[in-house]
Amino acid sequence: MSILNPQTFLELTQRLAQECQLPVDGVDGVSGASGQEFDLFAWVSQASLEIDEMHEDWAYLLVHPGVSFTTIAGQQLYTPTGAGISAGDVSSWRKNTFRNYHTATGYSSEQHMTHMEYDDWLQSEKFGTLRTAQVRPMVFTITPEKSIGLQCPLAGYTIIADYYREPVVLEADADEPLIPPRYRMAIVYKAMMEYGAEEQDAMLYNRAEKLFYNMITRMERTQLPTITGSGALA
């Protein structure tokens, strides 16, 4: 790629320098960058992170197929890492995707699971004999630490669910943001706003702001869940 079609952390930062009419030659890598060059890298990294954090349910953050793990007899809590997500990088769980099936039987035994609020789960599934009475887990909760809590489970059931990943921080030259390639110029425009504010360049800031929100609007149309109405009132 190139700064004409920037995809990596370095290319995005070089494009930022170009848009701000700064020398691109000095922006040759984040390692060893100092002064204004370091600021450019910092603004790009922060812009990418802030866009990721604008909506926790961006489509590009969704992991599908998501997690799949087998229940252990009597074990009610499963951390993201314990459920098989190597980095444990769960921002949030997509609660309407939880289901389970008898592992030996397969998908023909698959059933949806019901979400229970954490406090309610503590008052019921973590109380008295329900702590140890093993059943097929049809109810689940999400703990404040983003672990999955089940009814005291029998062994041999597979739990599956989708999740949204944590935003990433751009750190190395070749790092690529999670944002789809066609929208990555939004990162440059957001960083331009920071540069314009720093330099008190109202013309640059206003131009960058307009470009940024135009692109974010297009991105929201394709990267956010569709909202459906409830139908006409009788």
C-alpha positions as CSV (number, residue, x, y, z in Angstrom):
1,M,0.0,0.0,0.0
2,S,1.0,3.6,0.2
3,I,0.0,6.9,1.8
4,L,-2.5,7.3,-1.1
5,N,-4.3,4.3,0.2
6,P,-3.1,4.1,3.8
7,Q,-3.7,0.9,5.8
8,T,-0.9,0.6,8.4
9,F,-0.1,2.7,11.4
10,L,2.9,4.2,9.5
11,E,1.0,4.9,6.3
12,L,-1.8,6.5,8.2
13,T,0.6,8.8,10.0
14,Q,2.4,9.7,6.8
15,R,-0.9,10.5,5.2
16,L,-1.7,12.7,8.3
17,A,1.5,14.6,7.7
18,Q,0.6,15.0,4.0
19,E,-2.9,16.3,4.8
20,C,-1.4,18.8,7.3
21,Q,1.1,19.9,4.8
22,L,4.0,18.7,6.9
23,P,7.2,17.0,5.6
24,V,6.5,13.3,5.1
25,D,10.1,12.4,4.9
26,G,10.6,12.8,8.6
27,V,7.8,10.4,9.4
28,D,9.6,7.1,8.8
29,G,8.8,5.1,11.8
30,V,7.3,5.3,15.3
31,S,10.5,4.0,16.9
32,G,12.7,6.9,17.7
33,A,10.1,9.5,16.7
34,S,10.2,12.6,18.8
35,G,8.7,16.1,18.9
36,Q,6.1,16.7,16.2
37,E,6.6,13.4,14.5
38,F,5.8,11.6,17.8
39,D,2.7,13.7,18.2
40,L,1.5,12.6,14.7
41,F,1.8,9.0,15.6
42,A,0.1,9.6,19.0
43,W,-2.8,11.3,17.4
44,V,-3.3,8.5,14.8
45,S,-3.2,5.8,17.5
46,Q,-5.6,7.8,19.7
47,A,-8.0,8.4,16.8
48,S,-8.1,4.8,15.9
49,L,-8.9,3.8,19.5
50,E,-11.6,6.5,19.9
51,I,-13.4,5.4,16.7
52,D,-13.4,1.8,18.0
53,E,-14.9,3.0,21.2
54,M,-17.7,5.1,19.6
55,H,-19.9,2.0,19.5
56,E,-19.2,-1.3,21.3
57,D,-21.3,-3.1,18.7
58,W,-19.5,-2.1,15.5
59,A,-19.8,-5.0,13.1
60,Y,-16.0,-5.1,12.6
61,L,-15.6,-5.8,16.3
62,L,-17.9,-8.8,16.2
63,V,-16.3,-12.2,16.4
64,H,-18.4,-14.9,14.7
65,P,-18.0,-17.8,15.1
66,G,-17.2,-16.8,18.6
67,V,-16.4,-18.9,21.7
68,S,-17.0,-22.6,22.0
69,F,-16.2,-24.6,25.1
70,T,-17.3,-27.7,26.9
71,T,-18.8,-27.6,30.4
72,I,-16.9,-29.1,33.3
73,A,-19.1,-30.9,35.9
74,G,-19.9,-28.5,38.7
75,Q,-17.9,-25.5,37.3
76,Q,-20.2,-22.5,37.1
77,L,-17.7,-19.7,36.1
78,Y,-15.7,-19.5,32.9
79,T,-13.4,-16.6,32.2
80,P,-12.9,-15.5,28.6
81,T,-9.5,-17.1,28.6
82,G,-10.8,-20.2,30.2
83,A,-13.5,-20.4,27.6
84,G,-10.9,-20.5,24.9
85,I,-10.3,-16.9,23.9
86,S,-6.5,-16.8,23.9
87,A,-6.0,-13.1,24.5
88,G,-9.1,-12.8,26.7
89,D,-10.0,-9.7,24.7
90,V,-13.8,-9.5,25.2
91,S,-15.3,-6.1,25.2
92,S,-18.9,-7.4,25.6
93,W,-20.8,-10.6,24.9
94,R,-23.6,-10.8,22.4
95,K,-26.2,-12.2,24.8
96,N,-28.8,-13.3,22.2
97,T,-26.3,-15.7,20.6
98,F,-25.8,-18.0,23.6
99,R,-26.9,-21.6,23.1
100,N,-25.7,-25.1,24.0
101,Y,-25.9,-28.7,22.8
102,H,-25.0,-32.1,24.1
103,T,-21.5,-32.5,22.8
104,A,-21.8,-36.2,22.0
105,T,-25.1,-35.8,20.3
106,G,-24.2,-32.7,18.2
107,Y,-26.2,-29.8,16.8
108,S,-29.4,-31.7,16.7
109,S,-29.7,-31.2,20.5
110,E,-28.9,-27.5,20.3
111,Q,-31.1,-25.1,22.4
112,H,-31.1,-21.4,23.1
113,M,-30.0,-20.1,26.6
114,T,-31.7,-17.4,28.7
115,H,-29.7,-14.5,30.1
116,M,-30.1,-13.6,33.8
117,E,-28.9,-10.4,35.4
118,Y,-25.8,-11.0,37.5
119,D,-27.4,-10.0,40.8
120,D,-30.4,-12.3,40.1
121,W,-28.1,-15.1,39.2
122,L,-26.2,-14.7,42.5
123,Q,-29.5,-14.9,44.4
124,S,-30.7,-18.0,42.7
125,E,-28.0,-20.1,41.0
126,K,-25.4,-19.4,43.7
127,F,-27.7,-20.2,46.6
128,G,-28.3,-23.3,48.6
129,T,-28.5,-26.6,46.8
130,L,-28.5,-25.0,43.4
131,R,-24.8,-24.4,43.9
132,T,-24.2,-28.2,43.5
133,A,-27.3,-29.6,41.8
134,Q,-25.9,-30.4,38.3
135,V,-28.2,-29.8,35.3
136,R,-28.1,-28.9,31.7
137,P,-27.2,-25.2,31.8
138,M,-30.1,-23.3,30.2
139,V,-29.5,-20.0,32.1
140,F,-26.4,-17.9,32.0
141,T,-25.1,-14.6,33.3
142,I,-22.2,-12.3,32.6
143,T,-20.1,-11.2,35.6
144,P,-18.7,-7.7,36.0
145,E,-15.3,-9.3,35.0
146,K,-17.0,-10.5,31.7
147,S,-16.8,-14.2,32.8
148,I,-19.7,-16.5,31.9
149,G,-21.7,-17.8,34.8
150,L,-23.9,-20.9,34.4
151,Q,-26.3,-23.0,36.3
152,C,-24.3,-25.7,38.0
153,P,-23.6,-27.7,34.9
154,L,-23.4,-31.3,34.0
155,A,-20.3,-32.2,32.0
156,G,-20.5,-32.8,28.3
157,Y,-22.4,-29.8,27.0
158,T,-20.8,-27.3,24.5
159,I,-21.6,-23.6,25.0
160,I,-21.3,-21.4,22.0
161,A,-21.7,-17.6,21.8
162,D,-20.4,-14.6,19.8
163,Y,-18.7,-11.6,21.3
164,Y,-17.3,-8.1,20.5
165,R,-13.5,-7.8,20.8
166,E,-11.6,-5.1,22.7
167,P,-10.4,-2.1,20.6
168,V,-6.7,-2.3,19.6
169,V,-4.0,0.2,20.2
170,L,-1.7,0.9,17.2
171,E,1.9,0.7,18.4
172,A,4.1,-0.7,15.6
173,D,4.6,0.6,12.1
174,A,3.0,-2.4,10.5
175,D,0.0,-2.6,12.9
176,E,-3.4,-2.3,11.1
177,P,-6.5,-1.0,12.8
178,L,-9.6,-3.1,13.1
179,I,-11.6,-0.6,11.1
180,P,-12.4,-1.9,7.6
181,P,-9.9,-0.6,5.0
182,R,-12.4,1.6,3.1
183,Y,-13.1,3.6,6.3
184,R,-9.5,4.0,7.6
185,M,-9.2,7.6,6.3
186,A,-11.6,8.4,9.2
187,I,-8.6,7.9,11.5
188,V,-6.6,10.4,9.5
189,Y,-9.4,13.0,9.6
190,K,-9.9,12.5,13.4
191,A,-6.1,13.0,13.9
192,M,-6.2,16.1,11.7
193,M,-8.8,17.6,14.0
194,E,-6.3,17.1,16.9
195,Y,-3.5,18.8,14.9
196,G,-5.8,21.6,13.8
197,A,-6.8,22.2,17.5
198,E,-3.2,22.1,18.6
199,E,-2.1,24.6,15.9
200,Q,-5.2,26.7,16.2
201,D,-5.9,26.2,12.5
202,A,-9.6,26.6,12.3
203,M,-9.7,26.1,8.5
204,L,-7.9,22.7,8.7
205,Y,-10.0,21.7,11.8
206,N,-13.3,22.5,10.1
207,R,-12.3,20.6,6.9
208,A,-11.2,17.6,8.9
209,E,-14.3,17.6,11.1
210,K,-16.6,17.6,8.0
211,L,-14.7,14.8,6.3
212,F,-14.6,12.8,9.5
213,Y,-18.3,13.0,10.3
214,N,-19.3,12.3,6.7
215,M,-17.2,9.1,6.7
216,I,-18.5,8.1,10.2
217,T,-22.0,8.5,9.0
218,R,-21.4,6.1,6.1
219,M,-19.6,3.7,8.4
220,E,-22.5,3.7,10.9
221,R,-24.9,2.8,8.1
222,T,-23.0,-0.4,7.2
223,Q,-21.3,-1.3,10.5
224,L,-24.1,-1.0,13.1
225,P,-27.0,-3.4,13.7
226,T,-30.2,-2.5,11.8
227,I,-32.9,-1.1,14.0
228,T,-36.3,-2.6,13.2
229,G,-39.6,-1.1,14.2
230,S,-42.3,-2.9,16.3
231,G,-45.0,-2.4,13.7
232,A,-48.1,-0.3,13.5
233,L,-50.1,0.2,16.6
234,A,-53.6,-1.3,16.6
